[in-house]
Amino acid sequence: MLAGCGTITRGSSEEVAINAKPEGTKIATSTGEQCETSCVLDVPRKQEFTVTASKAGYQTEVVEVRTKVSGGGATSMAGNVLIGGVVGVGIDAANGSMLDHYPNPVNIELEPDGVPQIPVVTEPGETTASSQVPTS
């Protein structure tokens, strides 16, 4: 009965919000979804993907959406182990119910063509493009 505790309490998919500026920005994901300016996608928890935002006259930006074990997912997994739900551990591991997407929400602000891109460290070992020009 307790098999797949994380699957029951968290589900095997997660809503990922994507917001882009300026208005009218086209959003496309590597999973095939498309929208304009903002949307909320229901994505399998174990699926990593990319978001591409573009608009004429602006620089295209690509954001990698990754997965990581969340606090809630780790708690569910620990509950499976403590209660002896070896089958539940396997189910949760297989469907990714212990994972969360990051960044979530995905916030993208496109810069006009011609503004230089500067790498910004978001987490140790990772960088994303940013178009903020450093001030002297």
N, C-alpha and C positions, 0 to 999 in steps of 0.2 A: 504493500500500500504506500510506503514511503519512498519507493523507488523514483528517482528523478525529481527530488525535492526542488531543486532550482528550476527545473522545467515547469513544475506546477506553480511555484510562487513568482517566478520572473518571466516565464515564457521563453521561447526559442527565438523570438525576434524583438527588435527594439525600434522605436521611432527616433529618427535622426532628422533634426531641423536644419534646413539650409537657408541662409539669408544672404542676399547679395545687394550691393549698391553699385551703381545707380539703378534707378527704376528701369525696367526693361532688359536687365541682364539675363542672358540665356544661360541656363544651368543644365549640364548634362553629366551623367555619372557613367562610370565604367560598367555598371550593371544594366545600362540601357534606359534608365528613367530620365525624363526631361521635364523641365518646368521653366518658368520665368520669374525672376526676382526673388521669390521665396516659396518653399514647399516643405512638407514633412513626409518623409519616406519611411515605410515599414520595412526594415532590413533584417535578414537573419543575423543573429548576434555574432556568429562566427565568421561572417563575411566582411572582409576588408575591401575597400573600393576607393576610387578617386572621383573627385568632383571637379569639373572644368567649368569656369565661369567666363563668359565672353560677351562683348558688345562692341559694335563698330566704333572706332575712335578711342578705344581703351585697350590696355594691355590684358591679354588673357591670363588668368591665374588658375593653377591646378593645386588642389589640396588633397593630400593623402588622408583618408579616414581609416584608422587602424583599430584594433581591438586590444583590450587588456582585461585581466581579471579584476573585477570590481569588488568592493567591500561586501556588497550583498551577495555576489556570486561566490566569494570565498566562504561566507557564512553558510550558504546553502550547501556547499561542498563539504564543509566541516560537519554540518548536521548529518549528511549522508554517512560520513565516515563514523561518527560517534554512535549513530543508531544502527550501524551495521549494514547500511544499504549499499553494498558493493555494486549491485545492479544499478542503483540510482547514480552512483559516481560515474559509472560507464555511460549512462544515458546523458547526464549533464555534460560530460566531457565531449561526447559525440556531437551533441546539437549546439554546444556553445552557450548554454543558458547561464554560465558563470561569467560571461564576458560582457563588457560594455564598449561602445564605440567612443573614440575620441579623435578629434574634438567633436563635441556635441553640446551645443549647436555649432554648426560650421558657419562662421561669419566671414564674408568676403567683401572687401571694398576695392573695386577696380580703380586703377589710376589711369589718367589720360595717357595716350601714346606719348613717348618721349621722356617720361619721368623714369630715372634709373631705378632698377631693382636692387635692393640690398638684402642679403640673407639675414634672417633673424632666428636666433636659437629659441625654440619653443620648449624643448625638453633636452636633457643631456644627450648629445649625440645626434640630434635632429635639427634640421633647419627648414624654414619655409621662406618663400620670397616675400619681401615687403618692399613697398615703394616709398617708404618714408626717407626723406633726404636728411642726413644728420646736420645739425646746426653747429656752427663753429663758435 
